[in-house]
Amino acid sequence: MTLRSRRLLWRGLALLAMACVLPSALAADEPKDIKLASVITGDGIRAATASVAREGSMVLTTWLSGDKVRVDFDAGPDMRGRILRDKDHAWLIRPNSHQAIPAGGVAIGRVTRLDPKRPCWDLGFPCQELESKTIAGRQATGWRYRHAERGGPHGTDQGEFWIDATTGVVLAFDARDLAEHRYRMQTVSFEQVTLDDAVFAVPKSVTIPTGRWSH
């Protein structure tokens, strides 16, 4: 083998090694956090301007990072605020309030991400797989469930939900609660981002309860 041939061989091997390493390096740099924009409608949400009961709507922006969840929600002047959750705590922060409210029983943001292969295992009730579809540009698997009591998405008892096939993030649902109120959620934007811990922090102007109310 001539010197020129050896040089060409080594250059080819170097390029091949770079091609093998590059996808791994890119994958390592891919954002792991998620930001969603969604809308929930239904007769379980009181319309902000209604003098009689009719369907209302709630706009949500959700940030997810590991076990941290933040949901900013707006269904009108009397139903507006922020939910902050981690594996140990859940807080409700209302506009212009200086006191965080324990929110373990609040349905908003309680079911946000599930096991893509066995989503109902996490929820504790059986469900049946449905046909997949595309939501907000993501491949989503569908699941039908019953007798969840308040354990389904948004505190619902029965219905259908769709999760992102890769991340398990809940992208949509059409369900009813124990009082037969209906809720329909649709995600309109799905972004993979890198989030700072400050996104999930309780604002400095807000006081956190202590003692048994801290959970």
C-alpha positions in Angstrom: 0.0 0.0 0.0 1.4 3.4 -1.0 1.8 6.3 1.5 -1.0 8.2 -0.3 -3.3 5.1 0.0 -2.6 4.9 3.7 -3.4 8.5 4.2 -6.7 8.2 2.4 -7.5 5.1 4.5 -6.8 6.8 7.8 -8.8 9.9 6.7 -11.7 7.7 5.8 -11.6 5.9 9.2 -11.4 9.3 11.0 -14.5 10.5 9.1 -16.4 7.3 9.9 -15.5 7.6 13.6 -16.8 11.2 13.6 -20.0 10.1 11.9 -20.6 7.5 14.6 -19.9 9.9 17.5 -21.8 12.9 16.2 -25.4 11.4 16.6 -24.6 10.5 20.2 -23.2 14.0 20.9 -26.3 15.6 19.4 -28.6 13.3 21.3 -26.9 14.3 24.6 -27.5 18.0 23.8 -31.2 17.5 23.0 -33.5 19.4 25.4 -35.1 17.0 27.9 -37.7 19.5 29.3 -41.1 20.2 27.8 -43.4 23.2 27.4 -47.0 22.8 26.4 -49.8 25.1 25.4 -53.3 23.6 25.8 -57.0 24.4 26.1 -59.6 22.6 28.2 -63.3 23.2 27.4 -66.4 21.7 28.9 -69.5 22.2 31.1 -67.3 21.4 34.1 -65.6 24.8 33.6 -67.9 27.8 34.3 -67.9 30.3 31.5 -66.4 33.6 32.8 -69.2 35.8 31.4 -72.1 33.4 31.8 -75.1 34.2 34.0 -76.3 30.6 33.5 -74.3 27.4 33.4 -72.8 26.7 30.0 -69.5 25.4 28.7 -66.4 27.5 29.6 -62.7 27.2 28.6 -59.4 27.2 30.4 -56.1 28.1 28.8 -53.0 26.3 30.2 -49.3 26.7 29.8 -47.4 23.7 31.3 -43.7 23.3 31.9 -42.3 19.8 32.8 -38.8 18.9 34.0 -38.2 15.6 35.7 -40.7 15.4 38.6 -41.3 19.2 38.5 -44.5 20.6 37.1 -45.7 24.2 36.6 -49.1 25.0 35.2 -50.3 28.6 34.6 -54.0 28.5 34.0 -56.7 31.0 33.1 -60.4 30.5 32.9 -61.4 34.0 33.7 -60.9 36.5 36.6 -62.1 34.1 39.3 -60.2 31.1 38.0 -56.7 32.1 37.3 -53.4 31.2 38.9 -50.4 28.9 39.0 -49.8 25.3 40.2 -46.3 24.2 41.2 -45.7 20.5 41.9 -42.8 18.2 42.7 -42.7 14.7 44.1 -43.4 16.0 47.7 -45.4 19.2 47.4 -48.1 21.0 45.4 -48.9 24.7 45.7 -51.6 27.0 44.3 -50.5 30.6 43.8 -53.3 33.1 43.0 -52.7 36.5 41.3 -51.8 39.2 43.7 -51.6 36.7 46.6 -48.7 36.6 49.0 -49.6 33.2 50.4 -49.2 29.8 48.7 -52.1 27.4 49.2 -51.5 23.6 49.5 -52.9 22.1 46.3 -52.5 18.3 46.7 -56.2 17.9 46.0 -56.3 20.2 43.0 -56.8 18.3 39.7 -55.0 20.8 37.5 -51.6 19.5 36.5 -51.9 16.3 38.7 -51.7 13.9 35.7 -49.2 15.3 33.2 -46.8 12.5 32.2 -47.3 8.7 32.2 -45.4 5.5 31.2 -45.7 5.5 27.4 -46.1 1.7 27.4 -48.3 1.2 30.5 -49.9 4.6 31.2 -52.8 3.3 33.3 -50.4 1.3 35.6 -49.3 4.7 37.0 -52.9 5.7 37.5 -54.0 2.5 39.2 -56.9 1.4 36.9 -57.2 -0.6 33.7 -57.5 0.9 30.3 -57.9 -0.1 26.7 -55.6 1.1 23.9 -57.2 3.1 21.1 -56.0 4.1 17.6 -53.1 6.5 17.5 -53.3 10.0 16.0 -51.2 13.1 15.6 -51.6 15.9 18.1 -49.5 19.1 18.0 -47.2 17.4 15.5 -46.6 14.5 17.9 -47.5 10.8 17.5 -50.0 10.1 20.3 -51.4 6.8 21.6 -55.0 6.7 22.8 -56.4 5.0 25.8 -60.0 4.4 27.1 -60.6 4.1 30.8 -63.5 3.7 33.3 -64.1 3.7 37.1 -61.1 5.9 37.8 -63.2 7.9 40.4 -61.0 11.1 40.5 -57.8 9.5 39.3 -58.1 10.3 35.6 -56.7 13.4 33.8 -58.2 16.6 35.4 -59.8 14.5 38.1 -62.1 12.6 35.7 -63.7 9.2 36.2 -64.1 7.9 32.7 -63.2 8.8 29.1 -60.3 8.7 26.6 -56.9 10.3 26.7 -53.9 10.5 24.3 -50.3 10.7 25.4 -47.1 11.4 23.4 -45.8 8.1 22.3 -42.2 9.0 23.2 -42.4 11.0 26.4 -45.7 9.9 27.8 -46.9 13.5 28.2 -50.7 13.8 28.2 -51.7 15.7 25.0 -55.5 15.4 25.0 -58.5 13.9 26.7 -62.2 13.7 26.4 -63.7 12.6 29.7 -66.3 13.0 32.5 -66.0 13.4 36.2 -68.2 11.7 38.8 -70.8 14.4 38.5 -71.0 13.8 34.7 -69.4 17.1 33.9 -67.5 16.8 30.6 -63.9 18.1 29.9 -62.1 18.1 26.6 -58.4 19.0 26.5 -56.3 19.6 23.3 -52.6 20.5 23.2 -51.9 23.1 20.5 -48.1 23.5 21.0 -45.4 21.0 22.1 -41.8 22.2 22.6 -38.7 20.4 23.8 -36.7 23.0 25.7 -34.1 23.5 28.5 -35.6 25.0 31.6 -34.0 26.7 34.6 -35.0 25.7 38.1 -36.3 29.2 38.6 -39.2 28.3 36.3 -40.5 26.0 39.1 -39.6 28.2 42.1 -42.2 29.8 44.4 -41.9 33.6 43.9 -39.9 35.3 46.6 -42.9 37.5 47.4 -45.0 34.5 48.3 -44.9 32.8 51.7 -45.0 29.0 52.0 -47.0 27.5 54.9 -45.1 25.6 57.5 -45.9 22.5 59.6 -48.5 20.0 58.5 -49.8 22.4 55.8 -46.4 22.3 53.9 -47.3 19.1 52.0 
